[in-house]
């Protein structure tokens, strides 16, 4: 397995997925797995070195890392830019590519110029070319991969992510809690600006409600300013980056969570983490996000970018109209890493046969 960064060094959905899948496979009997990424490694994983530095330099370091592999080894690449080629001195190994999102389109939304985004798109196409299988988290990203990257649908497998059911534990919601938790990278496509626009309407229905926003990103200063201008700033707290222990405490204090993404959402692993903690997530109909909650309660899904609908659903959830702790946890258990690891192993066996 090759990734981008280890989660303990750089938190984020892709890095959480890569790290947790490695842990799940590492525990599996009769499976020998190795993994490499930048930062401090987990378990017996490997590091390509510290994070930081130019993208080109990191890509070159990762590309040159070509340890001797068993003849029946399979390469599972989780970030298109980093990782050894499928063909090396020992011949060609089967290649699995995980498509966690369109790097070029995400960069364009984050402010990159069209030339830079086009260059990234071409790099992605080159690095994806010739893979034996492609793994996506949702049918939405399967469609992106086929339509935007011209990957044959027969080579794509939809494998929903898992959630660490030991890391996220349920606890009784405090009786007086009116806390709404939003855990997101603070980028425009994550929709936190939409949540801030909706928040005064939530306060109109629940004057004691409190919004806690966890995360950092390029939009942090703009979002803090927006909160201050809203007139509801005293009810909004920005926590910045938090570790897992602090995040668990914030889930314990919350009544519900919100995932207000407006673009390029592959699945929304954070919604599963909320469910594992026993807290219902209100999500948008962006990308693969609905897949996380549709089987629990479809009313938790609101139109992306619709402030009024978001405010109404959050206010209703604060009034008690949302799945309870046990329902949320039971739904999260259908997305275990055990099930995700089993599906990956079946895919590897398919390629090894």
N, C-alpha and C positions, 0 to 999 in steps of 0.2 A: 504494500500500500504506500502511495506517496500522496502527501497533502500539501497544504499551504503553511499553516502554523499549528502548533499544538495548542489546544484550548486553554491550558493553564497559563500560557504566555500571552496569547491574543484571543480573548473571548469573541464569540460570534457564531452564527448558525452553522456555517460550513465547517469551522474548526471543531465545534461541539460534535457534529455528526461524524466527522472523520475520527476524532478521538474516541467517541463512545462505540462506534462500530469496531474499531481496533480492539477495544477492551472486550467486547462481546465475542469476537472471533478468537482472541487470545485465550479465553476461558474454555473454548470449545474443544472437546477431545478429538484427537486424530486430525487436527488442523494445525499446521505450522505457519505462523504469520509473522511477518516483519513489517515495520512501518517507519517512514522517514518524513520529517517536515522541519521547518525552522522553529527555534525556541526550545524550551525545556521539555524533554520527551516524557511520555507516560510509560509505566511498566518497563519493558525491555526495548522500547522504541529507540530510534536513532534521531539525531539532530544534524541538520546541515549547517548549523551555526546560529548565531544570534539573529533576531529579526532586525529590520532596518537595512539601510544601504539601497543602492539602486535596484530597480526591478530587473534590469538586464543582468547585473552581476549575480543576483540570486538565482535567476533562471539558468545561468551558465553553471553555477555551482551544482544545482539539482540535476541538470542534464548530464553532467560529468560523473555523477555518482552511479557507478555501474558495478556493484558487487557481483560475485559469481553466484548465480542462482541455480537451484536444482533444475533438471531438464524439464520437469513437469510443473514448474512454477507458473503462476499467472500474475500479471501486473495489473493492479487496480489503482488507477490515477484519479485523484479527487480534485485537482485543480489543473486546468489545461496547460498552464504555463510551466509548471514545475514537475519534474520527474524524468526518469530515464526513458530513452526510446524503447519501443517494443523489440526492435532488432539490435542485437549486440554481437560480441565476439562469439557467443555460444549459439547463435542463431536467433530465430524469432520466438518470442513467448506470446501466448494469447494476451490480448489487451482489453481491459474493461475501463471505460471512461465514465465517471460520475459527472452528470451535468447538473450542477447546483444553481445555475443561473447564467444568463447572457452577460458575460463580463463587459463586452463592448457597450451594450445598451445601458447597463448599470453605470458605467463611466460617463456616458453621454448625459444621463440624468443628473449625475453628480457635478456636472459642469465642464467635462472634458470637451475639447474642440472636435469637430467632425472628422478632421484628418486623424487625430489620435484615436478616436473611436473606431474609425475604419481600419486602422492599422491593427488594433486589438482584435477586431473581428476576423481579419485575415490570419492572424496568429492562431486564434481559436480554430479556424477551419483547418489549418495545417496540422495542429496538434490533435484534433479529433479524427482526422482522416485515417482510415484503415483500421479503426478499432473494431474488435469482434463483437462487442456488446456495449450498449450505452444504458446507464441506469439513471432514471429520473424519479423524483419523489411524488409526482402527480401527473395526471393526464394533461393538465395545462402545459407543463414543461415538455411533455412528449410532443405536443403540438408545436411548441416553439422550436424544438429540435428538428422536427420534420420540415416545417415551413420556412424557418429562417436559416437553418444550417444544412438543409438538404440531406438529412440522415434518413436512410430507409427505415420505415416504421417497424419492419420485421426484426430489426437489430436492437430495438429499444425495449427495455423492461421497466415497468413502473413498480417500484419497491418503496412503500411508505416508510418514513423514518421510525425509529424507536424512541422511547423516552426512558430515562433512568428512574425506575420506580423506587430505588433505594435512596437516591439523592433527594427526591422530592416526596415528602411525606405529608399526609393529611393532618389537619388540626382543626378543631372546632372554630368556626368563625366567631370572633368576639361579638357579643350581643349588640353592642352599640356601634359597630364598625360601619362607617360610611366611606371607607377608603377604596378608591379605584386605582389599580396598579397598571402601569403601562411600561413594558420592558422592550425597548427598541434601540437600534442604532439611530442616532439623530441625523438622519438624511431625509431629503425631501420626499422620496418615494415611500417612506415609512408612514407618512400621513399623520404625524404627531401634530402638525399645524392644523389639521382638520379637527382633531380631538380638542385642541385648545379653543377653536372657534365654537365647538359644541358645548364646552364646559359651562359657560354662564347659564345655558338653558337647563343643564343638569342641576346647577345650584338653585335655580328658581324652584325646582321641585323638591330638592333636598338641601336646604341651606347649610347643613353641617357636613356635607360631603367634602372629601379631600382627595386630590389627585396627586399621585406620586409617580414621577417619571424617572426611569432608570436607563442610563446609557449615555454615550458620548458620540460626537460626530461633527461634521462640518456645519450643521445647522444649529448647533447648540446655542450660540450667541443670539441668533435670530429668534429662536424659540423662547429663550428667556425674555427677550425684549417683547415678544408678542404676548407672553403671559403677563408681564408687567402692565402693558397697555390695556389688557382686557378688563381691568377692574376687579378681577378675581384672583389676582396674584397671591394674596395671603392664603388661599386654599390650595395652592399648587407648590409642590416641592420637587426640585431637581436633585436627584441623588448622585448623578454621575456614574462612574464605574463602581460596581460592587462585587465582592467575592460571593461564592456560593453560600457561605454561612449567612451573610447579610441578606442575600436574595431570599433564602428560606424564611428568615424572620419577616421580611416584607410580605411574602405570601401569607404567612400566619396572620398578619395584621389586616390584610385586604378582605373585602367582601366579594370582589370580582376583578377581572382584568380586561384590558382592551387591546386589540391588535388592529390598528386603523389603517393598514397599508393601502396605498393607492396605485402601486405599479410594481411589476416584476417580483411577485411573491411566489416562490416555488411551492412552499407548503406551510411554513409558519411553525417551526418546531417549538417556539415559545408557547403556542397555544396548547400543545401536548403537555408541556411542563406545568402550565397553569392547571390543567385537568388533573395531572398526577398529584398536585398539591391540594386538590379538592375545590378549586376555584373556577367557576364558569367563565370562559372568555367570550366577550363580544367581539366578533371579527367582521371584516368586510368580505365582499364577494370577489376579492382580488386574487387572481391566479389560483393556486392550490389551497388557499386558506380554508375554504368551505369544507374540504375533505377532512379536516381535523374535527369538525363539530357536527356535520350534517347527520351522522348516525345517532347523535345524542339529542339535539334540539335545533332544528333548522331555523327557528326564530332568533337564534343567536347571530345569524348572518344578516348584515345590512349592506346597502349599496355603497361601494367605495366612493368617497368624496362627498357623501350626503350628510351634512352636519346635523340637520333636523332629525333624520332617521337614527343617527348614532346617538344623539342626545336622548331621544325618546326611549331607545332600547336600554341604554345605561341607566336611565332613571327608573325604568320598569324593573330592571334587575336589582337595583338598590331597594325597591319596594318589595322584593321577595319573589318576583316572577322570573326565576331562572333555576336550572337544575341544581340540586343540592350536592353536598359534599360527597356522599356515597355514590350518587349517580355519576358525578364527574370522575371519580377515581376508577369506578368500574369501566367507564369508557376508555380512560387512559390505559388500562391494563390490556386492552385489545391491540395496543401499539407498543408492545414490549420489544426490547432489543433482542430477546430470545427469538421472537418471530422474525424480526428483520435479519438476524444472523442466519437463520435457517434458509431464508429466501436467497441470501447471497451465496451460501454454500451450494444450494441447488444450481445456481447460475454458474459457479466455478466448476462444478462437476459436469455440467453440460458442455463447457468449453474443453474440459480435460478428456472427455470421452472420445 
